[in-house]
């Protein structure tokens, strides 16, 4: 989870959410501690028992119309009731006019009022997505993340095994680097794992024996991307003669990140093995599965059919050997052929 305060929220959203400051930067240093938004309808009427004041408060047409229908005394009382709490900030939608008493009480309680021309529904949707991203559970993994044919492939393995070299080779073949060495993984809505690079590294790679290289400058803007959904992990390990490796592909391994299971390929490596091409095949094979073509299962089903056919053929052969002697009765001969042929 990223640290978030009102200042950061405003700076990262004021342009595309059309935010403006109504009364000053009073609460810009206040932390935003929750990723949910709140509309203070009942709180304005005086019921504050379950008022989630620690959330950003959104005043839409309903709240502003309610305040507009109150007398000056009741309006002041309703605002005093709500704004006495330690609210991070208030956002008013659809360019509603802000009464002077609203600004006075907000200033007194050091609460920043923001305003946008967006509708309440649109504001809640866009700001909700922003907060979901900021408050998504996050972990850091040592590895390399590359977009291979549109598939986010996460390479893991011990330090120095060649993750960066494989990622570099894939970039040279036209694929796109997302992160190297440090991959920040967050769990998004729907259980998706999203990978990003660190702000410090930003498309730089360490190639042992060469040093730090800038992938964006060397290969162009088309060789990188800011983030990518992670769809499969390729775990690299040295070849071990005593280890049993998957031969068909029916048994899938998984690695769990942030309570989400990620398909994992355990890939043994040794000198001369073309890992880059295998990585491309892994990505393409995953795409085939997504389109309903599971090669391992198709092969297994075909093999099972052949075995069943062989068993049936042997069974018929044994049955013919023990079938009754053929007589001269034509009807009996037809009956025997039906049963044994």
N, C-alpha and C positions, 0 to 999 in steps of 0.2 A: 504494500500500500504506500502511495506517495504522500508526503506531508503536504497538506493543503490549507491555505488560509484565504481570507476574502480577497486580499490583494492579488494572489495568484489566480483565483477564480475570475476576477475581473479582467486581468491582463491577458489571459488566455482565451477569453470569450467575448470581450467588448465589441470587437469588429463584426464577427459573423453572427452574433446574437443581438447586435445593435443596442448594446448596453450604454447607459449614461448615468452619471452620478448626480443625484438630485440634491443632496444636502452636505456633502463632504466625506472625507475618508476616515470617519471616526472609528470604524471597526475593521479597518483594512488589515490590522495585525491579528485579529481574532482567528483562531483555528476553526476550520469546518470539520467537525468530528464525526459526522454521519453522512452517508451517501444517499439518503432519502430526502425528498422535499415535503413540505407541509403547507396546507392552506388553512389558515386560522379561523375558519368559520365559526365554530362553537365557542372558541376562546373569546371572540369579539362580543359574544352575547353574555359573557361572564363565567362560562363553565371552563375552568382551567385545570381541573383535576387530572386529566390525561393529556394536557397540552405538551406536545413534543417541541419545546422552545429551542432545543439545541440544534434543530434543523434549520436550513434556509427557509424563510417564510415567503410564500408567493401570494400576493394580493391580486386577484383577478377582477373581472367585472362584477361578480357576485359580491365580493367583500367590499369593493369600492361603492357599489350601489347601496349596500346595507348601511355603510357609514354615511352616505349622502342623505339617506332617509331619516337619520337620527337628528334630534335637536342638538344644538351646539354643546349643551351640557352633557347629554348622553354620549355624543361622539367623543368628547374629551375623556369621559369616564371609560369608554370602551377601549380607547387607545392606551390610556394609562394602565389598564388591566393587562393588556397584551405586552406592551413595550417595557414594562418593569422587569421582564425576564431577560436573561443574558442571551439574546438572539444574535447569531453571527451577522446576518444582514437580511434586508427585505428587498424583494424584487417585485415591482409593479408592472403588470403586463398591459398591452394594448394602449400604451401612451395615456393611461388614465391621469387625470389631473390629481395632484396631491394637495390636499387641504393644508393651509398654513399651520393649523394646530398639529397635524400629523408630523410635519417637519420639526416643529418646536419640541414636541415630546421625544421624537427620535434623537434630536440633538442633545437634549438633556440626559438621555440614557446612553449616549455615544453609540448609536446604531446607524450604520450607513444604509441609505435608501437608494436602490438602483431602479432604473426604469427601462423598459424595452417596448418597441412597437409590435413585437411578436404577440400572437394570440396566446392565451393561457395554455391551451392544449399543446401548441407548438413549443412554447417555452419549456413546459414540463418534460416533453419528449427529448428535446435537444440537451437540456441541462441534466436530465436524468441519465442520458447516455454518457455525458462527460463525467459525471460523478461515479457511474458504474465502472468506468475505466480507471479512475483515480483510486477507487476503493476496492478494486478487484484484488483477491489474494494473489500474492506474488512470491516467487522463489527465484533464486539464481542458480544456474547450472553451468558447469565447465564443459564447453563443447563448441560446435560450430553449427550454424543454422543456414541452410541454403534453400532457395526456391528452385526446385528441379521440375521442369515441365508443369509448373503450377502447384506442385506438391511440396509442402514444407517438410524438409528432411533434416532431422536433428542428429548430428554425428557426436557420439560420446565415446569415451575410452580413456585409458590412462594418459597422463601427460607425456608428450613426445611420441605418441604412436603414429601421428600423421594426419590428424583431423584437419589442421589448417592447410596442409598440402593438398588433401583431397578437395577441400572447399575451393582452393585456388584453381585447381585443375578444372573443376566444374564451372567456375566463372569464366575461365579461358575458353570453355566449350559453349558459352553463351547463356549459362544460367546465372542466377542473381544471388548475391551475398546479402544476408540479413544481419548476421552477427557472427563474430569469431572470438573465441576464448571465453567470453562472458555472455551468456544468453539469459536475459530476464524473461521469465515465463509467468504469465498471469492467466487466471481462469476467468473467462468471460461468460456472459449469459449463454445458457444452453450447454454448459460444460465444455466449451471450446477452449483450447490452450493457444494463447497468442504469444509469440516470441518476438523480442526486440533486443537490439544491442544496447550497450551502455553508452551514456553520453560522452564519457571520456574517450573510448576507443573509436566510435563512429567510423565504421568501414575500414579501419586499419587492421592489418594482420601481422602477426609475428611469424616469420619463416626462419626456422633455425638454420644458422649458417649464413643467412642473408641479412636478417634484421627486420625492422618495421617497414611495411609497404602501405601505400594509400591506394586501395582498390578503386575507389571512385576516380581518382586522377589518372590511374594507369589504364583502366578499361572503359571509362565513361559512365555517364549517369545511368545508362541502361543496365549496368552490371550490379546495381544495388537496389535494395528496397528497405523502407523504414521498419516494417513489421510484417509478419506472416503467421498464419495459423499453422501450428505444428500438427502434422498428420501421421508421422511415423518416425521412430527412432532407429538409427543404425548404430549398434554398439560394436566397436572395433576391438579385437583382441588377437594376440598372437596365436598362430596355429599350434594346437596341442594334440599330439597323436593319441593321447589317452582320452580325449574328449569326444563325446558323441554329438555330432551336429545334425541339424534337421536336413533331411534329404528330399522330402516330397513337398513340404510346406503346409501340411494339414494342421499340425499343431502350432498355434500362434502363441508367441510369448508377448507379455505386456509389462510395461513399467508404469507405475502409478505416480503421477505428479498432481499435487493439489486435489487429491481424491478423484482424479480423472485417469482412466486406464488408456495408455497410449500403446498401439501396436509396436512391437520391437523385433528387429531382426538382429540376431547374434551373428556377426560376420567375421569369420577367422581370416587373418591376412598373413601373407608370407611374401618374400621378395619375388617380383615378377608377376604377381597377381594384379589384374587391372581393376582396382576398386572403383575407379571413376565410372567405368562402363557399367559395372554391377550396380552402383548407386542409381544410375539412370534407369536401369531395368527394374530396380526396386520401386522407383517412383511410378513407372509405367504400369507395373503389375498391380500397384495399389489403385491406379485409375481404372484398370480393367475390373477389379473387384467392385469398385464403386458403381460401375455400369453393369454389374451383375454377372461378370464373367470370372469365375474362380477357377483358374487353371488347375490347381492342385486337386480340387474337388471333382472337376470334370475328368481328370486323369484317373482318380481313384474310382469313380463310378464306372468308367470304361473298363478298368482292370477287374472290378468285381463282377461286371457282366460277363467278361471273358471267362473268369473262374467258374461262374454259375453255368455258363454254356458248356464248359468242359466237363463239369460234374454231370450235367444232364446227358451229355453224349456218352460218358462212361456208364452211366446208369442204364441207358437204353441198350448199350452193348451187352451188359451183363444180363439184362432181361431177355434179349434175343437168344442168348446161349441156353437159357433155361426155359424157353417157350415150348409148348406142346408140339409134338410132331405134326407136320402138316398132313391132313387127310385128303380125302377126295371130295368132301363136302364143300361146294363153293361158298355157301353162306358162312361156314365155320372159318374158312380161309379169310374171308373179308373181315370177320370179327377179330381174328388174331392180328391181322395187319393193322386194324384200328388201334388195338391196345399196345402193340409192341413196336410199331414203326413210327 
